[in-house]
Amino acid sequence: MAHGKRFRQQYGKIQRDRAYPSAEAIALIKETASAKFDETVELHVLLGVNVRHADEQLRGTLALPHGLGKDITIAVFAQGQQARDAEAAGADHVGADDLAKKVEEGWTDFDVAIATPDMMPTVGRLGRVLGPQGKMPNPKVGTVTDDVEKAVADSKSGKVEYRTDRQAIVHMAIGKASFEADKLLENYQAVMEEILRAKPSSAKGRYIISATLATTMGPGIRVDAGAKADRDGRAEAASSSDENAAEPATV
């Protein structure tokens, strides 16, 4: 794929054979974000898990310390009092069969979908639309619940979902390029700590293979995933175990 002059200029600032300590990687991310809009900062983590085994797939949620820097649009599938509760909590789109029909026709202009358990027979039919976009409500991450008020409040406050894809990669947005460096660093650390916490007990060998940061329009920057930056941005060894040692690789 051919890249423009702006991309090539930013690409030239990065040492491709180096995995940077997280604080340096964040500084480079801010330096290489040169688009005319506020680019999203993305984190891509390649894991040494076999996603063909259900017990080695990662899926969960976490609240980023400084949010994503964007308004989260929420659709709630609910009826009666729960629908009214969702509206009161700030949900952007609330409905039942009418909302499901709209989605079935291809409308997905929202970031998070929440459903009450009684609506799942209807929402289940939307899997072919919502599944590929990662928006299908799921009880494991709290988006199928009777407590719609809490679910809406959590999502609005910056709670985000993560999961491994078919290549065992976790793709996540961790903020905006306009964020202060220390806030991006803390969001990055929160994600990495959560991924370490969620390590499947059945996973064998090296767990975190690589981590790469990038902006929407910028080049990827490899992060030393075998080092853990403290809150001041100093790098320290995360573990002396070879199982968690990182092997630089491009995600």
TORDO-985728 format. One record per residue (C-alpha): residue in one letter; chain; x, y, z. Coordinates in Angstrom, 3 decimals. Each point is the difference from the previous one (the first is absolute). Layout:
! residues N
   resn   chain          u          v          w
      A       A          X          Y          Z
...
***
This chain:
! residues 251
   resn   chain          u          v          w
      M       A      0.000      0.000      0.000
      A       A      1.398      3.397     -1.012
      H       A      0.225      2.628      2.716
      G       A      0.038      3.763     -0.356
      K       A      2.819      2.420      0.768
      R       A     -1.357      0.810      3.469
      F       A     -0.055     -3.677      1.018
      R       A      3.513     -0.610     -1.354
      Q       A      1.327      2.970      1.963
      Q       A     -1.466     -1.347      3.249
      Y       A      1.131     -3.549     -0.828
      G       A      3.573      1.280     -0.314
      K       A      0.004      1.074      3.662
      I       A     -0.418     -3.594      1.212
      Q       A      2.714     -2.612      0.425
      R       A     -1.680     -3.053     -1.488
      D       A      2.354     -2.476      1.688
      R       A     -0.626      1.396      3.474
      A       A     -2.685     -0.681      2.593
      Y       A     -0.381      3.205      2.016
      P       A     -0.655      0.353      3.735
      S       A     -3.647      1.007      0.376
      A       A      0.685      3.624      0.993
      E       A      2.216      0.504     -3.074
      A       A     -2.560     -1.683     -2.235
      I       A     -2.722      2.340      1.256
      A       A      2.238      3.020     -0.628
      L       A      0.582     -1.219     -3.558
      I       A     -3.729     -0.560     -0.479
      K       A     -0.664      3.632      0.827
      E       A      2.850      1.142     -2.242
      T       A     -1.138     -2.042     -2.997
      A       A     -3.728      0.861      0.257
      S       A     -0.168      2.571     -2.779
      A       A     -3.460     -0.355     -1.541
      K       A     -2.334      2.978     -0.109
      F       A     -2.386     -1.674      2.456
      D       A      0.483     -1.331      3.520
      E       A      1.193     -3.526     -0.737
      T       A     -0.927     -2.990      2.130
      V       A      2.906     -1.772      1.686
      E       A     -0.241     -3.758     -0.522
      L       A      1.682     -2.879      1.831
      H       A      0.424     -3.410     -1.632
      V       A      1.246     -2.855      2.195
      L       A      0.954     -3.372     -1.487
      L       A     -0.424     -2.812      2.520
      G       A      1.418     -3.483      0.152
      V       A     -3.369     -1.684      0.453
      N       A     -1.865     -2.523     -2.127
      V       A     -3.331      1.676     -0.707
      R       A     -1.332     -3.249     -1.467
      H       A     -0.340     -1.067      3.625
      A       A     -2.864      1.782      1.736
      D       A      1.856      0.123      3.323
      E       A      2.858      1.964     -1.589
      Q       A     -2.151      2.728     -1.525
      L       A      0.072      3.321      1.819
      R       A     -3.105      2.120      0.339
      G       A     -0.876      2.527      2.652
      T       A     -0.370      3.664      0.844
      L       A      2.007      2.632      1.816
      A       A     -0.372      3.656      0.845
      L       A      2.824      2.090     -1.432
      P       A      1.286      2.510      2.588
      H       A     -0.446      2.904     -2.426
      G       A     -2.683     -1.335     -2.320
      L       A      0.157      0.051     -3.793
      G       A     -0.444      3.697     -0.606
      K       A     -3.196     -0.520     -1.960
      D       A     -3.722     -0.111      0.617
      I       A     -1.203     -3.595      0.154
      T       A     -3.258     -0.627     -1.865
      I       A     -2.109     -2.700      1.629
      A       A     -2.937     -2.018     -1.325
      V       A     -2.145     -1.859      2.536
      F       A     -2.428     -2.787     -0.835
      A       A     -2.589      0.113      2.764
      Q       A     -3.713      0.362      0.686
      G       A     -2.234      1.656      2.566
      Q       A      1.594      1.369      3.148
      Q       A      3.456     -1.212     -0.982
      A       A     -0.243      1.977     -3.236
      R       A     -0.943      3.090      2.001
      D       A      2.902     -0.663      2.391
      A       A      2.402     -0.217     -2.934
      E       A     -1.223      3.309     -1.397
      A       A      0.352      1.631      3.408
      A       A      3.568     -1.321      0.278
      G       A      0.951      1.684     -3.266
      A       A     -0.335     -2.739     -2.642
      D       A     -0.033      1.497     -3.486
      H       A     -2.308     -2.543     -1.667
      V       A     -2.563     -2.116      1.843
      G       A     -2.472     -2.433     -1.478
      A       A     -1.160     -3.575     -0.329
      D       A     -1.239     -1.653     -3.200
      D       A      0.078      3.350     -1.794
      L       A      3.667      0.547      0.835
      A       A      0.862     -3.593     -0.910
      K       A     -1.684      0.405     -3.407
      K       A      2.014      3.159     -0.633
      V       A      3.261     -1.817      0.788
      E       A     -1.034     -2.994     -2.093
      E       A     -0.321      2.371     -2.936
      G       A      3.617      1.071      0.474
      W       A     -0.044      2.942      2.409
      T       A      2.856     -0.218      2.541
      D       A      0.702      3.644      0.820
      F       A      0.932     -0.666      3.637
      D       A      3.073     -1.130      1.945
      V       A     -1.529     -2.306      2.623
      A       A     -3.116     -2.175      0.021
      I       A     -1.658     -0.991      3.273
      A       A     -2.947     -2.359      0.356
      T       A     -2.200     -1.305      2.783
      P       A     -0.160     -3.828      0.245
      D       A     -3.625     -0.115     -1.170
      M       A      1.021      1.751     -3.243
      M       A      2.724     -2.490     -0.929
      P       A     -2.248     -2.272     -2.127
      T       A     -0.554      3.055     -2.203
      V       A      3.534      1.378      0.225
      G       A      1.474     -3.435     -0.689
      R       A     -1.236      0.239     -3.567
      L       A      2.263      3.021     -0.524
      G       A      3.204     -1.982      0.372
      R       A      0.904      0.178     -3.675
      V       A     -0.131      3.816      0.193
      L       A      1.369      0.701      3.472
      G       A      2.384     -2.943      0.349
      P       A      2.590      1.047     -2.615
      Q       A      0.059      3.503      1.491
      G       A      0.545     -1.250      3.548
      K       A     -3.244      1.594      1.177
      M       A     -2.039     -3.069      0.909
      P       A     -1.266      0.210      3.621
      N       A      1.642     -2.595      2.211
      P       A     -0.662     -0.864      3.663
      K       A      3.717     -0.677      0.564
      V       A      0.816      3.672     -0.506
      G       A     -3.086      1.401      1.699
      T       A     -1.933      1.080     -3.084
      V       A     -2.796     -2.498      0.556
      T       A     -1.475      1.061      3.309
      D       A     -3.144      1.040      1.851
      D       A      1.911      2.923      1.518
      V       A      0.000      2.135     -3.121
      E       A      0.625      3.201      1.952
      K       A      3.349     -1.264      1.267
      A       A      0.967     -1.449     -3.378
      V       A     -0.702      3.309     -1.746
      A       A      1.836      1.991      2.688
      D       A      3.051     -2.300     -0.199
      S       A      0.199      0.276     -3.781
      K       A     -0.412      3.773      0.042
      S       A      2.812      0.335      2.564
      G       A      2.536     -1.736     -2.236
      K       A     -0.407     -3.702      0.670
      V       A      1.249     -1.825     -3.081
      E       A     -0.079     -3.579     -1.215
      Y       A      2.989     -2.011     -1.121
      R       A      0.340     -3.419     -1.595
      T       A      2.365     -2.063     -2.087
      D       A     -0.693     -0.263     -3.708
      R       A      0.640     -3.051     -2.195
      Q       A      3.726      0.780     -0.102
      A       A      0.220      0.254      3.815
      I       A      0.361      3.787     -0.144
      V       A     -1.724      2.434      2.347
      H       A     -0.789      3.271     -1.804
      M       A     -0.957      2.965      2.188
      A       A     -0.285      3.766     -0.136
      I       A      1.690      1.573      3.026
      G       A     -0.727      3.691     -0.549
      K       A      0.639      2.913     -2.322
      A       A      3.258      1.451     -1.271
      S       A     -0.926      3.258      1.724
      F       A      0.119     -1.678      3.427
      E       A      2.896      0.953      2.255
      A       A      2.779     -2.581     -0.189
      D       A     -0.421     -1.137      3.602
      K       A     -3.715     -0.672     -0.549
      L       A      0.678     -2.108     -3.097
      L       A      2.687     -1.848      1.945
      E       A     -2.365     -0.763      2.867
      N       A     -2.667     -1.244     -2.413
      Y       A      2.613     -2.202     -1.685
      Q       A      1.136     -1.374      3.345
      A       A     -3.581     -0.734      1.044
      V       A     -0.574     -2.074     -3.137
      M       A      3.251     -1.933      0.333
      E       A     -0.630     -0.714      3.677
      E       A     -3.488     -1.268     -0.848
      I       A      1.348     -2.258     -2.748
      L       A      2.565     -1.441      2.414
      R       A     -2.683     -0.489      2.634
      A       A     -2.222     -1.814     -2.498
      K       A      2.709     -2.466     -1.095
      P       A     -1.693     -3.394     -0.496
      S       A      1.334     -2.662      2.359
      S       A      0.232     -2.393     -2.944
      A       A      2.227      2.329     -2.064
      K       A      3.492     -1.420     -0.416
      G       A      3.290      1.622     -0.974
      R       A      0.484      3.659     -0.811
      Y       A     -3.203      1.923      0.738
      I       A      0.506      3.559     -1.264
      I       A      1.768     -0.318     -3.335
      S       A     -0.082      3.660     -1.017
      A       A     -1.770      3.299      0.517
      T       A     -0.316      2.729     -2.611
      L       A     -1.315      3.542      0.352
      A       A     -1.277      2.026     -2.952
      T       A     -2.203      2.952     -0.798
      T       A     -2.846     -0.100     -2.513
      M       A      2.174      1.317     -2.838
      G       A      3.464     -0.629      1.405
      P       A      2.609     -2.767     -0.069
      G       A      0.171     -2.775      2.580
      I       A      2.449      0.307      2.893
      R       A      1.087     -3.176      1.742
      V       A     -0.026      0.070      3.799
      D       A      2.288     -2.032      2.229
      A       A     -2.741     -2.259      1.341
      G       A      2.512     -1.768      2.238
      A       A      0.412      3.161      2.046
      K       A     -2.539      1.643      2.263
      A       A      0.099      3.787      0.356
      D       A     -0.794      1.371      3.409
      R       A     -2.179      3.064      0.510
      D       A      2.927      2.327     -0.657
      G       A      0.747     -1.680     -3.315
      R       A      3.161     -1.793      1.148
      A       A      0.464     -3.455     -1.504
      E       A      0.554     -2.949      2.278
      A       A     -0.022     -3.737     -0.579
      A       A     -3.447     -1.465      0.224
      S       A      1.206     -3.513      0.640
      S       A      3.144     -2.083     -0.131
      S       A     -2.003     -2.862     -1.463
      D       A      0.600     -0.824     -3.654
      E       A     -3.719     -0.726     -0.321
      N       A     -0.834      3.695      0.162
      A       A      3.079      1.282     -1.806
      A       A     -0.880      1.904     -3.161
      E       A      1.307     -0.848     -3.423
      P       A     -0.219      3.055     -2.255
      A       A     -2.416     -0.645     -2.834
      T       A     -2.200      2.104     -2.175
      V       A     -3.689     -0.190      0.778
***
